[in-house]
Amino acid sequence: MSKQNLQEIDTNEYPHLNRGLEGIVAFSTSKSSIDGQKGELIYSGYNIDTLAENATFEEVCFLLWNDRLPDKSELNHLKERLIAERNVPEPVLNYIKNTNKEAEPMAVLRTATSMLADFPPEKSNDQISDFQNQAIALTAQMPIIVAAFDRARNGKSIVPPLDHGSTAFNFLYMLNGDEPGEQAEKVMDLCLILHAEHGMNASTFTARTICSTESDIYSAIAGAIGALKGPLHGGANTAVMNMLLNLERKGKDADPVQFTLDKLEKKEKIMGFGHRVYKTFDPRAFHLRKMSKALSEETGYQTLNKWSESILKTMKDEKNIDPNVDFFSATVYYSIGIKPDLYTCIFSMSRVSGWTAHFLEQAANNRLIRPRALYTGEKNLEWVPVDQR
């Protein structure tokens, strides 16, 4: 089939062919709703603004898993369960200690998560209850893996998890070896909330596809991590931070406006801008923008924040493009001492709540995911013996 004929099929008979399934509705879900025109994000009925201002990450986990907010007793029970599941099995810790210290953190997280399948919570006679217990265990253990590997690769001893405190509090404690302050915990908790769920993105679609084969939840989450690892999905905030650090290296000659204009002139992509769904300001970016400004003033990174604002204005003036969640999350993470190559891991340890929620939803009303592909090659070619080719 000629390229011209393929293009005709693409735009006429099959308008979504080779467009990354854009516009295709693959599932119905109660987990989240995105209105790209309004810049609206809903988690199981609640606007992200409401959750960002009032909820904790643990409440958001319960909401995504149960489609309702917990009462006080239920929330306390979930917190206790998450704390109880923090201990990572010794073979997994040994892997973290002994693997290549130069390995990509996301690759280590993917492998360690897969290993957790050998040590699931005790099974019951109810598969859905087992999936829920495994979702809690994964949400509790993934932050431990990330913090443990960062310390191991830097020649530091792994800090045992606490038997108290929030997911955000314990992660920062294990990462840095010191209990975080109230503001740092609040920032980390907000980041976990804002990244918890976001519609039918590539990693969520991957998790649901694996679930549809009746594979286990660990395979689904390892697959989702693999999808998120790709720079077109989960690596944008790392790229944003590296961009800002490259600008910082210019010293007194650093000019964020000219830097942005030069990249645009060369048709280079400015990471952290634009979104496949949002056609306006990403609602999550509003909260991170406020947090970035406050944090920069507290931690002495005002210059990075000012540069971010200058780049934002230049992109709006030149291209009329708004920032997405990754643009300000980069400086937020950096301001609380998190290394750029861990950013996507933090994305993962938040999004596991959404991934597992979609797994539970898929498992409850499953059908094997099996889309069709439009064949564009030749047919019924004549066989030619190998010595005549």
N, C-alpha and C positions, 0 to 999 in steps of 0.2 A: 504494500500500500504506500502510495507516495505521501510525502510530507504535506502536500497541499490537500489531499483527500482527508488525511488525519485531522488537519486543521478545520476542515468543513464539518467533520463529525463532531469535533470538539465543541464548536460554537453553535451548532444547529441541533443535531439529534441528542447530543450528550453535553449540555452546557457546563457540567461540573467535572467532566473528565480531565484528569491530570491537574486538578485545581486543589489538591489536598482535601477533597470532600467538602470544600467550602459551600455552605448553605444547605448541606445535607443533614437532615434530622435522623440520627441513628438510634436514639433512645428517648424514652420519657424518664424523668427523674424528679425527685422531690428535694434533691440536695442543694442545688443552687440555680439561680436565674441571673442572666446578664443581659442588660439592655444597653447595647453599645452606643445607641444614639443619645440616650439620656445620661449615660455614665452611671448606671445603677447596678449594684451587685447585691443579691439577696442570698443568704444562707438559710435554707429551710424556713422561709417566711420572714426572717429578720434582716433588715437593711444592714449593710456592713458598717454604716456610720453608727447605728445603734449599738452594734456589737463592739466596735472599736472603743466606744466611749463608756461602755458598761460591763462587758463580759470579761471573763478570764478564758484562757485557752482551754482549760479543762471543761468549762461550760460549753464552749464551742464544739469540743469533741463529742460530748453527750448529745448536743443538738443535732449534729450531723449523723450520728449513729442511730438516733431515736426520733428525729423529726419533731422534737419538742425540747424545751428547756427543762433541766432537772429541778426538783425541789431541793431543799437544804439537805435532807437525809441522803437523797440520791447523789448529790454532788459530793458530799463527804465520803460516801462509799466509793465513788469513782476515784477520788483523790487517793484513798487508801489502796485501791487496787493498782493504780499507776505506780505508787511508791513501792508496793510489794513486788512488782514485776521489774524493778530497775536492775536487778542483778543479772548481768550477762553471763552465760555459761562459760566455764573455764576454757574449753577448747576454742571458743570464739575470741576470748581475751588473749589466748596464746597466739592465735593468728594475727591479731592486731599488733601484738608486741613484736612478732617475728617477721612480719611481711616487709617488703621493700619500703624503706623510709621515704623514698622518692616517689612512691606510688601516688596516683591521683586520689584525693580523699573520696571522691564519688565512686571510684572503682573499688576502694576498700569497703565503703558502706554497702555497695551492691553485693559484694562477696560475703561480708559478715551477715547481712540480712538473709541471704540464701542459707547460710549455715544455721541460722536460728530455727529453720524447719526441722532440724534434728532434735530440738529441745522445746517442743510446744508445751503450753499449759496442759494440765491433766484433762483428758477428754471425758465427755459425758455421753449420754445417749441422744443428745439433741445437737444436730449439726450446726444449726444457726447459733445456738449458745456457744458452741465451740469456736465458730468464726468470730463472735463478739469478744470472747476471751482472748483469742489470738490478736484481734485488732488492738485491744488494750495493751497486750504484751509488746507488740511491735511499736506502738506509740511511746511506751515507756522506755524501750531498749535502744531505739535508734539514736536518741540524743547521747546516750552513754557511749555508743560506738564512736560517734563523731568526736566527742571530747577525749575519749581514751586514745584514739589514733593520733589526734593532734599532739597530745602530750608524749606519746611513745615516739613519734617521729622527731620530736625535739629533744630526745634524751631525758625526758622527765618521767617520774614515776606516775602511774595511773592513779588518780584520786578515786577512792571508793565512793559510790553514790550515797547521798544522805537518806536518812529514814524519815525525813520531813521536808516540807517546802514544795513549792510549785515546780512544774516541769522547767519553766524558765529559770527559776532560782537555782535548781540543782544543776542544770546544764552549765550555767556561768560559773558555779562553784567548782564543778569538775574540770572545766576548761582552764580556769585561772588559778585554782588552788585556794582561793579566798572567797568567803561569802560575799555576794554582790550587795550593793546598796539598793535601797528601795527604788530609786529612779532607774537603775540599770535593769532590775528585774521587770519593772513596768515596761520599759522599752522592748526587752526581749519578748515579753508576753504579747505585746501589741504586734510585733513582727510575726509571731506564730499565728495569731488570729488572722491577720491580713493575708497570709499565704495558705491558709488551711484548705481552701476549696475554690475552684474556679471553672465550673462547667466542664464541657467535654473536650478538654485539651488533649494533647498527644499522649501524655503519661496516664491520664485517667482512662482514655480509650484503650490503651494498652492493658491496663489492669482489668478492665471489664472484659476485654477479648480473652485474656488468659482465664479469667473466672468462667467464661462461657463454655470452655472446654471441660469444666469440672476439675480443673487443676486446683492445687492448694493455694491458700492466701499468701504464703511466703513466695511462691513463684510469681504470683501476680504483682506483689510489691517490689520484688527484685526486678521484674520486667519494667515496672513503672519508673524505678530509679534509673534503669538503663536508658529509658526514653528521655527522662528529665536531664540526664547527663549531657545530651546533645546541646551545643551552643545556641541553636535556634529556639530552644525551649527554656532551659534552665540556667544558662550561663551568662545572661545579659548583665546582671548586677556586678559580677566579677569583672566583665569587660568595661563597665562604667568606671569602676574603681581604678582599674589599670589605666584607663584614659586620664583620669584626674591625677594619678600619680605621675604619669608621663608629663603632664602639664606642669606639675610641681617641680620636676627635675630641671625645668627651664629657668628656675630661679626668678631673678628680677625681670627677665624677659617674658615671663609667662603672661599671656594675654588670652583669656578664655574666649573672647569674642572673635579675635583674629584666628585663633586655633580652630574654632568651629567653622568659620568662613572658609578657611583653607581646606578643611576636610570636605566640606560641601562642594567646593570648586573641583576637587579631585574625585567627586562622586563617591566618597567613602562614607560608610554607614556610621551614624552617631548612635551608639548603643543606648538603650533606655528610653527611646522615643518611638511612638507609634505602637499600634497593637492590632492584632488580627481581628479583634471584635470591637474594641472601643474606638469610636470616632470622635471622642472628646476626652477630657481629662480623666484619666483612670481614677476612680473614686478612692482606691487604696493609696494612691500617691498623695492625695490631700493630707492624710494623716501622717504619712512618713515625711512629708515636706515640713509640717509643723514640728515633728519630732527632731528632724535633722537640724533645724535652726536652733532649737533649744539645746540640743546636745552639743552642737558646735561651740556654743557660748560657754557651756560648762567645761568642755574638754580641751578648748584651745584650738579647735579646727575651724575657726570662723572663715579662714581663707578658702578652704575646700567648699564650704557652704556658699560663699559668695560666688565662687566660680560656677558652681552648679546653677545658681540663680541666673548668672550671666548666660550660660549655655542654654538654659531653658528659654530665656527671652529671645535669644538669637534664633533658636530653632522655630519659635512661634512667629517671629517677624519674617524670617526667610522662607520657611516651609509650611507655616501654619500647622505644625505638628505638636501635639501635647505629649508630656512624659507618661510613661507607664510605671508600674509598681517598682520596677528594678532601678529606676534612676535615682531615687532618694534612699532606697533601702541600702544602696552601696555605702553611702556616707554614714548612715545610721549604724550599720554593722562596724564600720571602720572606727567610728567614734567610741564604741564600747570595746575596742581592742580585738576584734575578730579579723583574722587574716582573710584576704580576698578569695583564696582558693577553697575556703570553707563555706562560702556563701550559698552555693547550690546544695550543700549538705544540710544547711539550716532550712532551706526551702523544702527539702525532702522530709526532715523530721517534723515539719509543720504539716505538709501536704499528705503525709501518711494518714492523717485523720480523714481527709477527703477521699483518698484512694480506698481505704478500708470501708468507708461508708458506701461508696459505689460498689465495692465487692459484695457487701451485704445485700444491697439493693438488687444487683444482678443475680445473685444466688437465690434470692427469694422468688424470682420470676424468670427463670433462666431459659434462654434459647441460644443455641450455638450461633455465634457471629460468623456469617459466611457470605460476604458480599461477592458480587460478580466483577469480572474484569473484561473489558472490551478488547478482543484479540485484534491486532493490527498487522499481523504477519501474513506471509504467503500460505497457501493451502495446497495439499495433495501434490507436492513436488515429486518429480520423477527421480527414482533412486539411481545414483551413478556409482558404479564400483570404485573402490578406493584407488585403484591404479589408473583410473581414467579421469580423476578429478584434477 
